[in-house]
Amino acid sequence: MLLLFMGGPLRADAGGVYEGVATCAGSTCHGRPEGNGQVVRQDELAHWQDRGSPGGAHSRAYDALASARGMRIAGALGLGAATSAPACLGCHATYAPGRQGARYQLADGVGCESCHGAASGWLASHYTVRGTHADNVAHGMIALDRPQVRAGVCLDCHFGSAEPGHFVTHRMMAAGHPRVSFELDLFSAQQQHWDEDADYAARKGRSDHVRLWAVGQAEAVRRSVSLFARPGFGSQGLFPEFYFFDCHSCHRQIDDNPARPHGFEVNPARPIPYGTPPYNDENMILLSAVARVLVPGAASDFDNAVRSFHAAIGQGRGQAAAAARLADAAGRLGSAVGASPARPDAAFEVVAAIASRAIAPRFTDYEGSVQAVMAIDTLLNALVHDGRITVGAAAGIRGNINRAYDAVRAPNSYNPAAFRAALGDAVHAVEVLK
């Protein structure tokens, strides 16, 4: 029910009406103060509204537009009030001009239907006693239990899409918008408002956190290079659209000290001229590690597509064909990962691949290194979830993980060699638990 194209989703709810958060908020639905429902928790609204946790981030999204920072960004860009600017509302609210139901409220922020789809088609089947998840999906609910579908929905705002109001430009970041990053399994855990009990497993299956994380990496690569290849996205006037590039390769401290150490490290997987701003390849690096473990037959083709893409950027503006090849390779790899059978040692093997001689030398830049630490942390949590290691064992190596986080705590103090050493220590600590 969700067809992906180059840049964003064509949703099955395309003609539906957005009924609003209040439609879901009854005490017999999702508005209970405690999670004591028989089928679902029924306190999902309380999680969504939690002002002090990552789980409440979506409900706070609209409020950010009225903050001092939001007003300052909108003012610098000449957008007028951020709370009414389509360029902001596309991601900071369930923005549906002309398709609002009677209980819709723009100020609700990113509400239920931003992720689950316009409710007018599936609401009736959703609250019937004999209704099923399959019935809801057939009537337009977005099948978020499918990893590629979930990744596509999240990426619309947590990377960007071709839809209006779904793209954070370099101009926006220059005005003060924070850098956008994405990791599907971590983001899913922060927003989790369901219990994976027997009933959930019967309706939707059990989560495979390694697969979810890996598919997120694949879809992030595909979304990034697909958008970059689209007219109007890859360039900003005379210059490339720098949103796609590694921020910290340019945003470094500058001085005229002749003894200043070089801040640019040659990357073995990027055949680009020395000093050229590199494309942000954080997800490409980790997807390469995934391929070596879960789909080894596709690893070489993907790595070649990555190298060709970097080479094309270093040679000029004719990168569309290389981008299309890389997007296709990432998409096929994501599909293969999504269909791969569960493997009990997959998380251990991917962790080892991230620190391997083939992958670790590619962590030369801040953004990729941050993504790598999140990956190790996510995969450690997957090992706990799958019963491969105990909670106590994971806690025992938390210090090693935190030292890797410390190595990417501040961009200005980031040191690639020091980071790789900290990453290696963290990975070794995980491997000892096997």
C-alpha positions as CSV (number, residue, x, y, z in Angstrom):
1,M,0.0,0.0,0.0
2,L,3.0,2.3,-0.1
3,L,4.8,2.6,-3.4
4,L,8.3,4.1,-3.2
5,F,9.7,6.3,-6.0
6,M,12.7,8.5,-6.3
7,G,12.4,10.8,-3.3
8,G,9.3,10.0,-1.3
9,P,6.2,7.8,-0.9
10,L,3.1,7.6,-3.1
11,R,0.7,6.7,-0.3
12,A,-2.5,4.7,-0.5
13,D,-4.1,7.5,1.6
14,A,-3.5,10.1,-1.1
15,G,-7.1,11.1,-1.3
16,G,-8.0,10.5,2.3
17,V,-9.1,13.0,5.0
18,Y,-7.0,13.5,8.1
19,E,-9.4,13.2,11.0
20,G,-7.0,14.5,13.8
21,V,-5.5,13.2,16.9
22,A,-8.7,13.7,18.9
23,T,-10.3,10.9,16.8
24,C,-7.9,8.4,18.4
25,A,-8.0,9.8,21.9
26,G,-11.1,8.1,23.4
27,S,-10.6,6.1,26.6
28,T,-11.8,3.0,24.8
29,C,-9.2,3.6,22.0
30,H,-5.8,5.0,22.7
31,G,-6.4,7.6,25.3
32,R,-6.3,5.7,28.6
33,P,-4.0,7.0,31.4
34,E,-2.5,3.5,31.9
35,G,-1.5,0.8,29.5
36,N,-3.9,-1.9,30.5
37,G,-5.7,-2.7,27.3
38,Q,-6.4,-6.3,26.3
39,V,-5.2,-6.0,22.7
40,V,-3.1,-2.9,22.6
41,R,-1.8,-0.8,25.5
42,Q,-4.4,2.0,24.9
43,D,-2.2,4.6,26.5
44,E,-0.5,5.5,23.2
45,L,-1.7,9.1,23.4
46,A,0.1,9.6,26.7
47,H,3.3,8.3,25.2
48,W,2.9,10.6,22.2
49,Q,2.2,13.6,24.5
50,D,5.1,12.9,27.0
51,R,6.8,16.3,27.1
52,G,10.0,15.0,28.8
53,S,11.0,12.0,26.6
54,P,12.0,11.3,23.0
55,G,8.7,9.5,22.7
56,G,6.9,12.9,22.9
57,A,9.1,14.5,20.2
58,H,6.4,14.3,17.5
59,S,3.8,16.1,19.7
60,R,6.4,18.9,20.4
61,A,7.3,19.4,16.7
62,Y,4.8,22.2,16.0
63,D,5.8,24.0,19.3
64,A,9.4,24.2,18.0
65,L,8.2,26.5,15.2
66,A,7.0,29.1,17.7
67,S,10.2,28.9,19.7
68,A,12.9,31.6,19.6
69,R,15.0,29.4,17.4
70,G,12.1,28.6,15.0
71,M,11.2,32.3,14.6
72,R,14.8,33.2,14.0
73,I,15.3,30.6,11.3
74,A,12.0,31.6,9.5
75,G,13.0,35.3,9.8
76,A,16.4,34.8,8.3
77,L,14.8,32.9,5.4
78,G,12.0,35.4,4.8
79,L,9.3,32.8,5.4
80,G,7.2,34.9,7.7
81,A,5.8,33.1,10.7
82,A,7.2,29.6,11.0
83,T,3.9,28.3,12.3
84,S,2.2,29.0,9.0
85,A,5.1,28.4,6.6
86,P,4.6,25.4,4.3
87,A,8.3,24.8,4.1
88,C,8.3,24.2,7.9
89,L,4.8,22.6,8.4
90,G,5.5,19.7,6.0
91,C,7.6,18.0,8.8
92,H,6.6,19.9,12.0
93,A,2.9,19.0,11.7
94,T,0.5,16.7,10.0
95,Y,0.2,19.2,7.2
96,A,-2.9,18.4,5.0
97,P,-4.3,21.6,3.4
98,G,-7.8,20.9,2.1
99,R,-8.0,17.5,3.6
100,Q,-8.7,18.2,7.3
101,G,-11.5,16.5,9.2
102,A,-13.7,18.2,11.8
103,R,-11.3,17.3,14.7
104,Y,-8.0,18.1,12.9
105,Q,-5.7,20.6,14.7
106,L,-2.6,21.8,13.0
107,A,-1.1,22.6,16.4
108,D,-1.2,18.9,17.4
109,G,2.1,18.7,15.5
110,V,3.2,15.4,14.0
111,G,0.1,13.4,14.9
112,C,-1.0,9.7,14.5
113,E,-1.9,10.1,10.8
114,S,1.5,11.5,9.8
115,C,2.8,7.9,10.2
116,H,-0.3,5.8,10.0
117,G,-1.9,7.6,7.1
118,A,-5.1,9.6,6.7
119,A,-7.7,7.8,8.8
120,S,-10.9,8.4,6.9
121,G,-10.5,5.2,4.9
122,W,-9.4,2.8,7.6
123,L,-10.9,4.2,10.8
124,A,-14.1,2.1,10.6
125,S,-12.3,-1.2,10.1
126,H,-9.8,-0.2,12.8
127,Y,-12.2,0.0,15.7
128,T,-14.5,-2.9,14.8
129,V,-14.2,-5.9,17.1
130,R,-13.4,-8.3,14.2
131,G,-11.2,-5.9,12.3
132,T,-7.6,-7.0,11.5
133,H,-4.4,-5.3,10.7
134,A,-4.7,-6.6,7.2
135,D,-8.1,-5.0,6.9
136,N,-6.8,-1.7,8.0
137,V,-3.9,-1.8,5.5
138,A,-6.3,-2.8,2.7
139,H,-8.3,0.4,3.5
140,G,-5.3,2.7,3.5
141,M,-3.5,2.4,6.8
142,I,0.3,2.4,6.2
143,A,1.9,-0.9,6.9
144,L,4.6,0.3,9.4
145,D,5.3,-3.3,10.4
146,R,7.1,-3.7,7.0
147,P,10.7,-2.3,7.5
148,Q,11.0,-0.7,4.1
149,V,7.7,1.0,4.4
150,R,8.5,2.3,7.8
151,A,11.8,3.6,6.7
152,G,10.2,5.4,3.8
153,V,7.7,7.1,6.1
154,C,10.4,8.2,8.6
155,L,12.8,9.3,5.9
156,D,10.2,11.8,4.5
157,C,11.1,14.1,7.4
158,H,14.2,12.6,8.9
159,F,16.1,13.0,5.6
160,G,13.7,14.6,3.1
161,S,11.5,13.8,0.2
162,A,10.3,15.4,-3.1
163,E,7.0,16.4,-1.5
164,P,6.6,20.1,-0.6
165,G,7.9,21.0,2.9
166,H,9.9,17.8,3.3
167,F,13.4,19.0,2.5
168,V,15.9,20.7,4.8
169,T,18.2,22.8,2.5
170,H,21.6,24.0,3.3
171,R,20.1,27.5,3.5
172,M,17.9,26.3,6.3
173,M,20.8,24.9,8.2
174,A,22.8,28.1,7.6
175,A,19.8,29.9,9.3
176,G,20.1,27.6,12.3
177,H,18.2,24.4,11.5
178,P,20.0,21.4,13.1
179,R,21.7,18.8,11.0
180,V,19.4,15.9,10.1
181,S,20.4,12.3,10.9
182,F,18.5,9.1,10.8
183,E,18.7,5.6,12.3
184,L,15.6,3.5,11.9
185,D,15.9,1.0,14.7
186,L,16.9,3.7,17.3
187,F,14.2,6.1,16.2
188,S,11.6,3.2,16.3
189,A,12.7,2.3,19.9
190,Q,12.3,5.9,21.0
191,Q,8.8,6.1,19.5
192,Q,7.7,2.6,20.6
193,H,4.2,2.7,22.1
194,W,3.4,-1.0,21.8
195,D,4.2,-4.2,23.6
196,E,5.6,-7.0,21.5
197,D,3.5,-9.7,23.2
198,A,2.0,-12.8,21.8
199,D,-1.0,-10.9,20.3
200,Y,1.3,-8.4,18.6
201,A,3.4,-11.2,17.2
202,A,0.3,-13.0,15.8
203,R,-0.9,-9.8,14.1
204,K,2.4,-8.4,12.8
205,G,5.3,-10.7,13.6
206,R,8.2,-10.1,15.9
207,S,10.7,-7.4,15.3
208,D,14.1,-8.3,14.0
209,H,16.2,-5.4,15.1
210,V,19.3,-6.2,13.1
211,R,17.1,-6.4,9.9
212,L,15.2,-3.2,10.8
213,W,18.5,-1.3,11.4
214,A,20.0,-2.7,8.2
215,V,17.0,-1.9,6.0
216,G,17.0,1.6,7.4
217,Q,20.6,2.0,6.3
218,A,19.7,0.8,2.8
219,E,16.7,3.0,2.4
220,A,18.6,6.1,3.7
221,V,21.2,5.6,1.0
222,R,18.5,5.1,-1.7
223,R,16.6,8.2,-0.6
224,S,19.7,10.4,-0.4
225,V,21.2,9.6,-3.8
226,S,17.8,9.5,-5.5
227,L,17.0,13.0,-4.3
228,F,20.4,14.2,-5.2
229,A,19.9,13.1,-8.8
230,R,16.5,14.9,-9.1
231,P,16.5,18.3,-10.9
232,G,16.0,21.1,-8.4
233,F,17.5,19.1,-5.5
234,G,21.1,18.4,-6.3
235,S,22.0,22.1,-6.9
236,Q,21.4,25.4,-5.3
237,G,22.1,28.0,-7.9
238,L,25.7,27.8,-9.0
239,F,26.7,25.5,-6.2
240,P,25.8,21.9,-5.2
241,E,23.1,21.6,-2.6
242,F,25.5,21.2,0.3
243,Y,22.8,19.5,2.5
244,F,24.0,16.2,0.8
245,F,27.6,16.7,1.7
246,D,29.6,16.1,4.9
247,C,29.1,19.3,7.0
248,H,32.3,19.1,8.9
249,S,34.5,18.7,6.0
250,C,34.0,22.4,5.3
251,H,33.0,23.7,8.7
252,R,36.3,23.5,10.4
253,Q,38.4,26.0,12.3
254,I,40.6,28.0,9.9
255,D,43.9,29.6,10.7
256,D,47.1,30.4,8.9
257,N,49.4,28.3,11.0
258,P,51.8,26.6,8.6
259,A,52.2,23.7,11.1
260,R,48.5,23.1,11.5
261,P,47.8,19.4,10.9
262,H,45.7,18.4,8.0
263,G,42.0,18.2,8.8
264,F,41.3,16.1,5.7
265,E,42.0,12.4,5.6
266,V,42.2,10.4,2.4
267,N,39.4,7.9,2.4
268,P,40.1,4.5,0.7
269,A,36.5,4.2,-0.7
270,R,36.2,7.7,-2.1
271,P,38.2,8.3,-5.3
272,I,37.9,12.1,-5.1
273,P,40.6,14.8,-5.4
274,Y,42.3,15.7,-2.1
275,G,40.4,18.4,-0.2
276,T,37.1,18.0,-2.2
277,P,34.0,18.2,0.1
278,P,32.9,14.5,0.4
279,Y,29.3,13.4,-0.1
280,N,27.9,12.3,3.2
281,D,28.3,8.6,3.0
282,E,27.6,7.6,6.6
283,N,24.9,5.1,5.6
284,M,26.9,3.8,2.6
285,I,29.7,2.7,4.9
286,L,27.5,0.8,7.3
287,L,25.4,-0.7,4.5
288,S,28.7,-2.0,3.1
289,A,29.3,-3.7,6.4
290,V,25.8,-5.2,6.4
291,A,26.2,-6.5,2.9
292,R,29.4,-8.4,3.8
293,V,27.4,-10.3,6.5
294,L,23.8,-10.6,5.3
295,V,24.1,-10.6,1.5
296,P,27.7,-11.2,0.7
297,G,26.9,-11.9,-3.0
298,A,25.8,-8.2,-3.4
299,A,28.6,-6.6,-1.4
300,S,31.0,-6.1,-4.3
301,D,28.4,-4.6,-6.6
302,F,27.3,-2.2,-4.0
303,D,30.9,-1.1,-3.1
304,N,31.6,-0.6,-6.8
305,A,28.5,1.6,-7.2
306,V,29.6,3.7,-4.2
307,R,33.1,4.2,-5.6
308,S,31.6,5.1,-9.0
309,F,29.3,7.6,-7.4
310,H,32.1,9.3,-5.5
311,A,34.2,9.4,-8.6
312,A,31.5,10.9,-10.7
313,I,31.0,13.7,-8.2
314,G,34.8,14.4,-8.2
315,Q,34.8,14.7,-12.0
316,G,31.8,17.0,-12.6
317,R,28.1,17.5,-12.6
318,G,27.2,14.4,-14.7
319,Q,26.5,12.2,-11.7
320,A,22.9,11.3,-12.5
321,A,23.7,7.8,-14.0
322,A,26.1,7.0,-11.1
323,A,23.5,8.1,-8.6
324,A,20.8,6.0,-10.2
325,R,23.1,2.9,-10.2
326,L,23.8,3.4,-6.5
327,A,20.1,4.0,-5.7
328,D,19.3,0.7,-7.5
329,A,22.0,-1.2,-5.7
330,A,20.9,0.1,-2.3
331,G,17.3,-0.7,-3.1
332,R,18.1,-4.3,-4.1
333,L,20.3,-4.7,-1.1
334,G,17.6,-3.5,1.2
335,S,15.1,-5.9,-0.3
336,A,17.5,-8.7,0.0
337,V,18.2,-7.9,3.7
338,G,14.5,-7.6,4.4
339,A,13.9,-11.0,2.9
340,S,16.9,-12.7,4.5
341,P,16.3,-15.4,7.2
342,A,17.0,-14.6,10.8
343,R,20.5,-15.5,11.9
344,P,21.3,-15.8,15.7
345,D,24.8,-14.4,15.3
346,A,24.0,-11.7,12.8
347,A,24.5,-8.8,15.2
348,F,27.8,-10.1,16.4
349,E,29.0,-10.5,12.8
350,V,27.9,-7.1,11.7
351,V,29.6,-5.5,14.7
352,A,32.8,-7.3,13.7
353,A,32.4,-6.1,10.1
354,I,32.1,-2.5,11.2
355,A,35.5,-2.7,12.8
356,S,37.1,-4.8,10.1
357,R,40.0,-3.8,7.9
358,A,37.6,-3.4,5.0
359,I,35.3,-0.9,6.8
360,A,37.1,0.8,9.7
361,P,39.5,2.9,7.6
362,R,36.5,4.5,6.0
363,F,35.6,6.3,9.2
364,T,37.6,9.5,8.4
365,D,34.7,12.0,8.9
366,Y,32.6,13.0,11.8
367,E,29.1,12.1,10.5
368,G,30.0,8.6,9.5
369,S,31.7,8.0,12.9
370,V,28.6,9.2,14.8
371,Q,26.5,6.7,12.7
372,A,28.9,3.9,13.5
373,V,28.7,4.5,17.3
374,M,24.9,4.5,17.1
375,A,25.1,1.2,15.1
376,I,27.2,-0.5,17.7
377,D,24.8,0.6,20.4
378,T,21.8,-0.5,18.4
379,L,23.3,-3.9,17.6
380,L,24.2,-4.4,21.3
381,N,20.6,-3.7,22.2
382,A,19.5,-6.2,19.5
383,L,21.7,-8.9,21.2
384,V,19.9,-8.2,24.5
385,H,16.5,-8.3,22.9
386,D,17.2,-11.6,21.2
387,G,18.5,-13.2,24.4
388,R,22.0,-13.6,23.0
389,I,23.5,-11.6,26.0
390,T,22.1,-10.5,29.3
391,V,21.2,-7.0,30.4
392,G,24.0,-7.2,33.0
393,A,26.6,-8.2,30.4
394,A,25.6,-5.3,28.2
395,A,25.8,-2.9,31.1
396,G,29.3,-4.3,31.9
397,I,30.6,-2.9,28.6
398,R,28.7,0.3,28.6
399,G,31.9,2.2,29.5
400,N,33.5,1.0,26.2
401,I,30.4,2.2,24.3
402,N,30.4,5.5,26.1
403,R,34.1,6.1,25.3
404,A,33.2,5.7,21.6
405,Y,30.4,8.2,22.1
406,D,32.9,10.6,23.8
407,A,35.1,10.4,20.7
408,V,32.3,12.0,18.7
409,R,31.0,14.2,21.4
410,A,32.2,17.5,19.8
411,P,32.8,18.0,16.1
412,N,35.7,20.5,16.6
413,S,37.6,18.0,18.7
414,Y,37.0,15.0,16.5
415,N,40.1,13.0,15.7
416,P,39.7,10.1,13.2
417,A,42.5,8.0,14.5
418,A,41.4,8.4,18.1
419,F,37.8,7.5,17.1
420,R,38.8,4.4,15.3
421,A,40.8,3.2,18.3
422,A,37.8,3.9,20.6
423,L,35.5,2.1,18.1
424,G,37.8,-0.9,18.0
425,D,37.8,-1.1,21.8
426,A,34.0,-1.0,21.9
427,V,33.7,-3.7,19.2
428,H,36.2,-5.9,21.0
429,A,34.2,-5.6,24.2
430,V,31.1,-6.8,22.3
431,E,32.9,-9.7,20.7
432,V,34.1,-11.0,24.1
433,L,30.5,-11.5,25.0
434,K,29.8,-13.9,22.2
